[in-house]
Amino acid sequence: MGIIALEGLSFFAHHGYYPQERETGNRFKVDVYLQTDFNEAALTDDLEGTINYEGVYKLVKQVMEGSKQYLLERLAQRIIDASAENYPHMKWMRVRISKLNPPIAGDIERVYVELEKTF
Protein backbone atom coordinates (compact mmCIF):
# COMPACT_ATOMS: atom_id res chain seq x y z
CA MET A 1 0.00 0.00 0.00
CA GLY A 2 1.08 3.54 -0.62
CA ILE A 3 -0.16 7.11 -0.33
CA ILE A 4 -0.62 9.50 -3.23
CA ALA A 5 -0.94 13.15 -2.21
CA LEU A 6 -1.92 16.30 -4.05
CA GLU A 7 -1.34 19.33 -1.86
CA GLY A 8 -2.08 22.99 -2.31
CA LEU A 9 -4.49 22.81 -5.24
CA SER A 10 -5.71 26.39 -5.70
CA PHE A 11 -9.12 27.44 -6.95
CA PHE A 12 -11.23 30.56 -7.15
CA ALA A 13 -14.86 29.57 -6.74
CA HIS A 14 -18.26 30.79 -5.59
CA HIS A 15 -19.03 28.50 -2.66
CA GLY A 16 -20.25 29.66 0.70
CA TYR A 17 -23.17 29.94 3.05
CA TYR A 18 -23.69 33.67 2.58
CA PRO A 19 -25.09 35.11 -0.66
CA GLN A 20 -22.16 37.54 -0.96
CA GLU A 21 -19.71 34.61 -0.95
CA ARG A 22 -21.56 32.91 -3.77
CA GLU A 23 -21.68 36.19 -5.69
CA THR A 24 -18.12 37.51 -5.28
CA GLY A 25 -16.27 34.21 -4.83
CA ASN A 26 -13.25 33.31 -2.76
CA ARG A 27 -9.90 31.48 -2.91
CA PHE A 28 -9.78 27.85 -1.83
CA LYS A 29 -6.94 25.38 -1.26
CA VAL A 30 -7.51 21.64 -1.48
CA ASP A 31 -5.28 18.84 -0.22
CA VAL A 32 -6.04 15.25 -1.24
CA TYR A 33 -4.51 12.06 0.15
CA LEU A 34 -5.43 8.61 -1.08
CA GLN A 35 -4.21 5.13 -0.36
CA THR A 36 -3.92 2.43 -2.97
CA ASP A 37 -1.80 -0.56 -3.80
CA PHE A 38 0.73 0.70 -6.32
CA ASN A 39 3.23 -2.14 -5.99
CA GLU A 40 2.67 -3.08 -9.65
CA ALA A 41 3.51 0.45 -10.81
CA ALA A 42 6.58 0.51 -8.56
CA LEU A 43 7.82 -2.71 -10.16
CA THR A 44 6.81 -2.12 -13.78
CA ASP A 45 6.98 1.68 -14.12
CA ASP A 46 3.50 1.48 -15.71
CA LEU A 47 0.87 4.11 -14.94
CA GLU A 48 -1.87 1.48 -15.22
CA GLY A 49 -0.71 0.01 -11.91
CA THR A 50 -1.52 3.10 -9.87
CA ILE A 51 -3.89 6.07 -9.67
CA ASN A 52 -3.07 8.86 -12.08
CA TYR A 53 -2.88 12.00 -9.98
CA GLU A 54 -3.61 14.14 -13.03
CA GLY A 55 -7.02 12.45 -13.17
CA VAL A 56 -7.57 13.12 -9.47
CA TYR A 57 -6.71 16.78 -10.03
CA LYS A 58 -9.26 16.98 -12.85
CA LEU A 59 -11.98 15.53 -10.60
CA VAL A 60 -11.20 18.01 -7.83
CA LYS A 61 -11.17 20.89 -10.33
CA GLN A 62 -14.53 19.81 -11.74
CA VAL A 63 -16.11 19.78 -8.27
CA MET A 64 -14.50 23.03 -7.12
CA GLU A 65 -15.35 24.92 -10.30
CA GLY A 66 -18.77 23.29 -10.66
CA SER A 67 -22.10 24.14 -9.09
CA LYS A 68 -22.11 26.42 -6.07
CA GLN A 69 -22.31 24.69 -2.71
CA TYR A 70 -23.10 26.19 0.69
CA LEU A 71 -20.73 24.06 2.75
CA LEU A 72 -17.13 22.93 2.52
CA GLU A 73 -18.31 19.63 3.96
CA ARG A 74 -20.48 19.06 0.89
CA LEU A 75 -17.60 19.86 -1.46
CA ALA A 76 -15.34 17.39 0.34
CA GLN A 77 -18.00 14.68 0.10
CA ARG A 78 -18.48 15.34 -3.61
CA ILE A 79 -14.72 15.01 -4.21
CA ILE A 80 -14.61 11.71 -2.32
CA ASP A 81 -17.68 10.36 -4.13
CA ALA A 82 -16.31 11.26 -7.58
CA SER A 83 -12.91 9.77 -6.76
CA ALA A 84 -14.40 6.55 -5.40
CA GLU A 85 -16.49 6.17 -8.54
CA ASN A 86 -13.49 6.67 -10.83
CA TYR A 87 -10.92 4.75 -8.76
CA PRO A 88 -12.69 1.73 -7.24
CA HIS A 89 -9.37 0.17 -6.18
CA MET A 90 -8.70 3.11 -3.85
CA LYS A 91 -8.62 1.95 -0.21
CA TRP A 92 -8.79 5.23 1.71
CA MET A 93 -9.07 8.96 1.03
CA ARG A 94 -8.77 12.19 2.97
CA VAL A 95 -9.73 15.60 1.60
CA ARG A 96 -9.02 18.96 3.24
CA ILE A 97 -10.66 22.07 1.82
CA SER A 98 -9.50 25.44 3.09
CA LYS A 99 -11.35 28.69 2.51
CA LEU A 100 -8.90 31.56 2.52
CA ASN A 101 -10.00 34.86 4.09
CA PRO A 102 -13.36 33.55 5.32
CA PRO A 103 -16.09 36.09 6.13
CA ILE A 104 -15.41 36.17 9.86
CA ALA A 105 -15.15 39.41 11.84
CA GLY A 106 -11.59 38.87 12.95
CA ASP A 107 -8.04 38.29 11.80
CA ILE A 108 -8.10 34.78 10.32
CA GLU A 109 -6.09 33.29 7.50
CA ARG A 110 -8.33 30.34 6.68
CA VAL A 111 -10.82 27.79 7.86
CA TYR A 112 -10.86 24.21 6.70
CA VAL A 113 -12.81 21.01 6.87
CA GLU A 114 -11.33 17.58 6.49
CA LEU A 115 -13.20 14.47 5.50
CA GLU A 116 -11.78 10.95 5.51
CA LYS A 117 -13.26 7.72 4.24
CA THR A 118 -12.12 4.11 4.13
CA PHE A 119 -13.39 1.93 1.28
N, C-alpha and C positions, 0 to 999 in steps of 0.2 A: 504494500500500500504506500501511496505517496500523496503529498499535498501539492496542489496547483493553486497559486495565488495571483490575483490581479489587484493591485493596490493603487489607490489614488486616481481612479477614473473620474474625470471631471465633466460635469454637465451643467448647462443652464436650462432650467425647466420651470414650469408653472404649476408646481404642486404646493399645496398648503391648505390649512384649515380656513384661513381668512380670505375673503374675496380679493383683497389687495395683493396677496401673495400669488393667487392664481392669475391675476391680471398683469402684474409687473414682473413676476418671475424671481428666481433666486439661483444661486450657485449651490451645487451639490457635489459631494465626493462619495464615491462608492468603493468599498473594498470587498472582494469576493475570495473565499477560500473554499476549495472543494477537495474531497478525498476520493481517490480512485486507484485501481491497481494498474500501474503503468510499467510493470516489470517487462512486458513484451516490448514496449517502445524503448526501454532502457537497453534491452539486449539487441534489438534489431534496427534501431534508429529509424523506425517507421511511425509516422504520425497516426496511422490507423490503430496503433496500440495504446493510445492515450486520449485525452480530451484536448481538443484544439482550443487554446485560450483565445484565439481570434474569434472563434464562434461564440464563446462565452461573452466576450466583449460586445459582440453584435446584439446578443440577446439583452444584455444590460442596457445598452444604448436604446434599443427599441422600447423597452419598458420606461426608461427615464425620459425619453423624448416623445412618448406616446400620450395617451389620454391623461388628463389632469386627475390627480388623486388628492384626497384630503390629508391622508396620513402616510408618514414614512413607513409605518408598519405594513400598510397595504402594498406599497411599492416593493418592500423586501419580500413579501409573500409572493408577489407576481414574478419577481426575478427567480426565486426558488422554484416555483411551479414551472416556469418556462424552461429552466435548466434541467429539471428532472424529466420533463417530457422529451427533451432533445438528447439527453445523456443518461439513459436508463441504467447504465453500469456505474454511475456515480454512487458512492456509498454514504457520503456526508457532505453538507454544505453549510457555510456560514456567510451571511451578507450583513455588512454594516453600511448604513446610509447616513451621511452627515449633511445637515443643512447648515451652510455657512451664513453668518450674520442673521440668525433667526429673529423674528419680530418680538423680542422680549425687551422690556424697559430695563435695560442694564447692560453692562459691558460683558459681552459673551461672544466668544469666537465661533462656536458651533454647538449644535445638539446632534445626537445621533441615536439611532435605534439599531439593534443587532438581533438578527433572527438566525437560528441554527436548526437544522433538521437532519436526522439520520434516516437513511433509506434502507 
